[in-house]
C-alpha cells in the first residue's frame, strides 16, 4: 500500500467518525430535557397521614424520567371537545421535580366530571407541555371507575 492510499482511508475514517460525533452531540443536547411519565389507576387509599382511612380513589403518579428538572404545574385530565379538568388534590402543586422524583396525588370526589367524557389523564408542566397516561391505563381506570360508581349507585338505592 502506498502512503496516499493510507492517507485517504485515514481521512475517510476521520470524516465518518467526526460526523458521528457531531450527530451524537446534537441528539444528546436536544434530548437532554425533563420529561414526565404519568400513570393513573383506580385504587384504594388506606391509612397514612393523609387523613383518609379507606377510600376508593383515582390515583396519579407523575415521575420525572428526564435528565433535567421539570416544574409540575397541574394534574388532571382532558375531556372530549378540547376541554380540560384539573384535580386540586392533596399534593402541594406546583412543584419542582428533579430527575427521578415523583408525585402521587389522588381524587376521591367524582361528582364534578362525567366519566364518559374523559379522553386522557394528564399532567401539565410550567412550559405548557401536556403529558398523558398510556391509553390502556386510561381505559382500565375508566372502566374500574364506572364499575365503582355503578356499585355506589346500587348501594344508595
ABEGO torsion letter per residue (X at the ends): XBAAAAAAAAAAAAAAAAAAAAAAAAAAAAABBBBBBBBBBBBBBBEEAAGBABBBBBBBBBBBABABBBBBABBBBBBBGGBBBBBBBABBOBBBBBBGBBBBBBBABAAABBAAABABBBBBBAAGBBBBBBAAAAAAAAAAAAAAAAAAAAAAX
